[in-house]
């Protein structure tokens, strides 16, 4: 097996799922942002967004070397698309109902601006679109993590990885269609109110 990619906006459950899969499969977890910071693969710090600007080219080279020397891993990031396709078995993009995501990120104490930016990315499926554009639709599988337990998510990933159930590749979750009018209006108003 090659490495497994896990993507999605913050709050979708990437890190928890990666840890669970790591325990079950015996694979190491590489969180790209943490890996970049630990290995000084950053360009600068963006105070407005409260995040580091990653040197993607150096990060990719370092991850490639790491995997080639240590074996497959579970790679976690909202920008998983920078990892070369030939290193990956599949990329699972976790999605979460934007209404639930607002509550979850606010409970973490995030600024409303940062919550709005991430909820907008979830509403529009940005992580999925980026992964498909760089890696191909046949590599990307969306999973709706809304209200699912960690065990349910892990079971769904294992079922897909080991071929026990058919999978739909590419974009399959469209919150603009799935959300009822009231929920969609709430999410759009939240984004418009706090994003700028």
N, C-alpha and C positions, 0 to 999 in steps of 0.2 A: 504494500500500500504506500502511496505517496502521502504528502502532508495534507491535512484537512484545514480549509479556511473557514473562519467564522466571522461574519460581518454583521453590520446593523448599527443604527445610531445608538448613542449612550442610553442606557435604561432598558434595552431589549433583552438583556440576559446573556450577553456574549461571554463574559468572564466566568460566570457561574457554570454555564454549559461547558465551556472549555475545560474547567477543572474537573467536572464530572466525567467527560469523555477521556480526559487524561488518566483518571483513576481506573477507568474500565479498559482502556486500550494500552496503557503503559507508555503513552507518548508524552513528551515534554510539551509545555505550553510556551509559546512565544507571543507576548503582547507587544506588537510592533512599536507603539509609543514608548513603553517602558524600556524595551530593548534599545531603542534609539537614544534615549536619555542616558541609560547605563553605559553605553558605548560611545558617548559624546558624538552622536551622529545628527546633531542639530545645527541649524543655521542661526536662529535667534529665538527670542521670546516675544510673543504678541500679547501685550498687556490688555488690550481691549477685549481679546477673546480668551484671555487667561489660559493660553496654551503655547506650546513650543512649535516652531516651524522646523519641520524635519528635513534633513538632507536625504531626499528619497533615493538618489542614485547610490550614495554610499551605504544607505540602509539596506537596499536590495542586495548589493554585493556582499555585505556582512551576513545577511540572513542566508543567502545562497551558500556561502562558505560554511556557515554553522550547520546547516542541514546536510550538506554533502559530507561533513566530517562526523556528525552525530546521528544522522538518520532522520526519518520523517518526524514531524511535529504537528501540533495543533497551533495554527497561526491565527491570531485574533486582532482585528482592527476594523475601524469604519472605513479605512482606505485599503482594503485587502487587494484591490485591483493592481497595486504596484508589484505584487509578487508574480514572477513568471509562471505562466500556465503549466509548463512542464514539471514544476515542483508540486503541483496540486492534484489531488484526487477529485475533490469537489469543493465548492464554496457554498456554505449555508448562510443565507442572509436572514437574520431574525427580524421579524416585523412585530410591531405592537400597536394596538388601537391608539390613535393619537390622544384621545380623551384620557385614557389610562396613563399614557406616557406623560402628559402634563402633570397629573397628580404625583406620579412617581418622581419626576425630576424636581418638582417644587419641594417635595418631601426631603430631597437631598440637600435642600438649601441653595439651589442654583439660582442665579439672577433670572428674572423674567425674560430678559433679552436672550440669554443663552438657552433657556427652555424653548422660547419661540423659534430660534434658529434651528434647533434640533427637531422640534415637532414639525416644522415646515419640511425639513429634509425627509422625515418619516412619511408625512402626508403625500409627498411627491415621489417617494420611492427612489431617492437619490443613490443610496448605497447599492441597490439592485441595478439601477441604470449604469452606474460607473463600473460595476463588476462585469456586467454583460458587455459593455462597450470594449473593455480591455481584455477580458478572458473568454468571451463567447457565451452565448445563451446556453449551450449544452453543458457548461461547467457550473451554472448558478441555479440554486434551488432555494426558493423562499419558504420559510416556515412561520406561521402565525403563532407567536409566543403569548398572545393575549390570554390571560387567566389560566395558563398552563403551568403545571408543576415542573420542576427541574427533571424529575424522572420521566414525565410525559415527553418533554422535549428530547431528552437523550434517547428514549425508545424510538421516537420518530426518526432521528438521525441514524441510529443503528439500522432501522428497517430499510431506510433508503440506501445506506452504504452497502449493506449486505444483501440487497436485492429482494427483500421479502415483500415489498409493495411497489407498485408502479409509482413513478414520480413525474411531476410536471416541472420541466425545466424553464428557466427564465422568469419573467414577471407574471405572477399569478394573483397578487394581492393589490387591489386598487381601492384605497380608502375613500376616494371621491365617489365611488359607486357603492361601497359597503356601508358607509356611515349613513344613519338616518339624517334628515334635513336639519333637525335641531342640533345634533352632535356636530355635523359638518359646519354649521353656522358658528357654533361655539369655538371650534378649533380655528377657523379662518379669522374670526374676530380677535381671538387671542394673539394670533400671529401678527395681524395688522396693528394691533395695539402696542405690542411690546418689542417687535423685531427691530425697529429703528431707535 
